[in-house]
């Protein structure tokens, strides 16, 4: 088979060459463009990322294309209906960072509960005074998990390892999973009122935009902690600032902020094309460097880094390879059409 890879990173090439011996391979660090079509018009398989747009006009240039794999969860850069008409299979990477994001969530929670950032900063200045550094145990605390999908489920499992009590809000309750892990589903307002720590794990859409807002954040248990490793737009920023001022929240940890430009796939943050494609739309550094939350001593902000582990990125590549091998062997692949 002839297989072309676009938007590929250097470290990925040797792995792909090893795993696809016997096939003719083409690699490009750039997104697929019209200038590439002459070289690959008779290729059988394409592997791309989100900046390679495979719409009707582009697809019509291929004579033997049988499979498109995208190394992303989203696939709106591919005309799936047109592919269906042309009998081209389309596959994606449905999940890759569930435990990765969940682990970062607990890294942030422990940083809050044991005042890790303050402790490190103080000792680096040569000050070993413990005044103001007293933390609290997670054991026995109530963790409110908003969204119990793939990531939320990992958060629940980890929380149980810390012997925490767990409340969950989700629009699609899984009673079997709740019974297995000993937690209960509650309405969002109940979760906010009863949780010592609230952590968000839902997608951003029209239903979840400002899910936490000026109205319902008043319901937060006095002195609660809040963690967001999902999307910045889930929280109304002004309401968050007010909740901190009024002590409804005592400490907050954020991996995302509302002012970030639209991020479709976390992996695009590592792409060399990210700045190029977003230059006229947003500049994360400029948008965030003067952000009011960055100056708060009781707020920790990390740079949308929860997804970023060696293993998570390797899982993307492994899933892409599994899609290709599965297609070649007429086996299981992550089809979207």
N, C-alpha and C positions, 0 to 999 in steps of 0.2 A: 504493500500500500504506500501511497504518497501522502505524507502527513506534514502540514505546515503549522508552525507555532508563531503567534504574534504577541507582542507586549511581554516577551519572555525576559526573565532576569538571568544574569550570567550563571548564578549558582544552580539554576534549574537545568541548563543544557546538558551537562554530563550525566545527570540522573536520567533524563529523557533518552539520551543516546544509549545508555546501558539497558534501559527497560524496553526499548523499541528496536533492538538489533534486528537487522534483516529488512527494515523498512527504509524508504527514502525520506529523509527528514529535511525540513527547511526551517530556519530560525530567523526571527527578526525581533529586535528590541522595540521597534516602533509599532503603532497600531496599523492594521491592515488599511491600505489605501489603494486608489485606482492604479497607481504606478506599479503595484505588486502583481496585478492580475495576469499579466503576460507570463510571469514566472510560474504561477501556481494554478492557472485556469483548469488544468487537467488533474488536479490533486483530488484525492478521495476524502480526506479528513482535514478539518480546520480546528485549531484550538486557539481561542482568543480571550481577551479580557474586555472590560466595558467600553473602551475607547475605539474598538473596532466595530464599525456599524455595518451590519449585514442586512441591508434592506433590499427591496425588489430589484432595483437596478444593478446592485452589486452581485446579487445571487444569480442573475441571468448570465453573468460572464463565465460561470463555471460549467464545465461539460460533464464532469464525473463525480461531483460532490455528493457524498452519501451521509456524512455526519459532521455536525458542528458541535464542539464542546466549548463551553464558556467556563473559565476558571473564576466564576462568581456565582452568587446565589441568584441575583437578579438577571433577567435575560431580555429586558426591553430594548437592548441595542440590536436585537435580532428579530427579523420579521418571521415570527413563528408560523403564522398562517401561510405565508408564501412558501416557507420551507415544507409545510405539510403538502401543499399543492405539488411541489417538485419532488416529493418523497425523500426529503432530507431530514434525517433524525436530528433533534436538538437535545443536548444534555447539559446539566448544570452541576454545581456543587451545593447541594441543599443545606448542608451544615458543615461547620469545621471548627468553631471556636466555643462550643457550649461550656465545657469545663474551664477553658482559658479565661473567659469573661467572668465566670463564677468565681474562680480563684482570685482574680483581680479585685472583685467585689469584696472578698474577705480580706485581701491585703489592705484595702482602704478602710474596712471596718476595724481591723486590728490597729491600723495607724491612728484611727480616731479614739478607740477605746483605751489604748495604752499611750497615747500622746507621743507617738514615735517621732514625728517630724520635729516637734518642739525639743524632744530629748536629744536628738542627733544635733540639731542646731546649737543647743546650749553647750554640749560637750565639745563640739568643734571650736567653740570660743573659749575653751578651757574652764568652763563653769560646770561643776559637778553637784551643784545644789539641787535637791529634790523638790524644793518648794514649788507647788503648782503643777507637778507632774503626776499626781496620783490618778490612776486610771480606774477601770472597773472590769469585772469578769463578764464574759459573754454567757457563761453557764447560767441558766435560769431566766435570762432575758427573753422577751418576746420579739421575734423578727417578723415583720410584715412584708411578705413577698408579693409585689404587684406584677402579675404575669407569671404563669407557671408553664411556659413552653420548655423548649430544650434547655435554655440557660437557667430559667427559674427552677427547674427540677434539680439541676446540679446544686444550686444555691440551697435548696431544701435539704438535700443529702448532707452537704457540708455543715449546715446549721445543726442538724441532728447529731453530727459528730462532736459538736461543741456543747451538746446537751441543752440547746436552746428550745424554747417553745416557738411554734411557727403558726402564723395565720397567713392565708393566701386569698387574694382576690383574682379571679380569672373569669372571663365570660363563658368559658367552656370547662366547667369543673370535671375533674377526673376522680371520681369517688374511690375507685380501686387504688389509685396512687396515693390518695390522702389516707386511706386506711392502712396501707402498707407502711407509710412513713409517719403516721401518727400526727397529722395536722388537720385543721378544719378550714373550710372555705367560708369566707364572710364577705358582706358588702364592703365596698371601698371605705365608706365613712366609718364603719366599725373597725376596720383595720387601722385607719389613721388614729382613731381614738384610743385603741388598746395596745398599739405596738411601741416598744422602746426604740426600735430601729426600723425604718422603712427603706426598702430597696426596690428599684424600678427595673423591670425586665419585659417591657412591651414594645412593639414597633410604634413608630410615629406615623399617624394617619389622621384623617379628619375627626375620628372618634376619640383619639388619645391626645390631640394637641391641647396643651395646658391642662392635662389630666389633674395635675396638682395646681391649684389656683388660689386666688385671694379668698374665695368663699370656703373651700374645704380645708385649706391649710390651717384655718382657725380651729379645726377639730383635732389637730395633732395633740397627742399626749404631751403635756408640759415637759420640756427638757429632752424631747426625742432627738434622734439622729436620723439623717437622711442621706442615702447613697444613690447616685444615678450613673450607671455605666451603659445606659441604653441610648437615648437621644435627648439632646438639650431641650427641644421643643415640648417635651412632656411636662416641663415645669415652667410656670410663669415667673420670670426672673424677679420682677418687682415684688411679687408676693413672697418669694423666697427671701429676699432681703428684709422685708417687713417681719417675716416669721422669725428670722434671726434676731432682729432688733427687739422684738417682743418676747423673746425667750421661749416661743413655742418650739423652736429648734435651738439646741445648744451647739451642735457641731454638724458639719455637712462635708461630704466628700463627693466630688464630681469628676467624672472622666470626660464629660461632654457639657457644652454650654449652649444656650439658646442662640447665641450670636454666630455660631459656626455656620459656614455656608453648607448647602445641601450636600450630604455625603451619602452616596448610594450604597457603596461597599467599603467597609473599613480598609480592605487591602489597597484601595486606591490611594490612601494616604502615603503608602510606601512607593507608589508608582512615580517614575521620573516624569510622567506626563501630567501628574495632578496639578502642579502649579501652572503649567502651560495652559491647561484646559480651563482653569478657574481664575486665571489672572485678571480677566475683566469683570468677573462676577463677585469675587470676594478675596480677601487676604486674611487668613486665620490669625496670623500674628498681629496685624494691625487691629483687627476686630477685638482681639482678646487682651492685648497688652495693657490696656487701661481699664479693663473690666472691674467693676466695683467689687465683685466677689474675690478677686485675687488679692485684695488688700486686707481681707478679713483674717484675723488670727485663728478663728475657729472654722475656717474653710480650707480644705485641701483640694487642689485641682491638679489632675494629671492630663496630659495632652492627647486625649482620645487614643489611649494606648492599651486598653483592656484586651484587645484581640491579638496583640503583638507578641507572639511567642514562636520559637523555632518550630515547635510541634504543630501549632495551628497552621502555619504557612506550609509545612510539609504535608499536612492533611489535604490542603487544597490541591497540591500537585498529585498526591496519591489518588485522590478521587478523580481527577482529570484522567490519569492513567487507567484507573479502573473502568471509567466510561469508555475509553478507547479499546482496552482489552476486551471488555464485555461485548462491545459492538462487533469486534473482529471475530469473536467466538460465538456470536449470536446468543449471548448470555444477558445477565442483568446489567442495566445502566440506569442512570438517573434521568429518564426522559421527561421533557416538559411538553412535548407535542405527540 
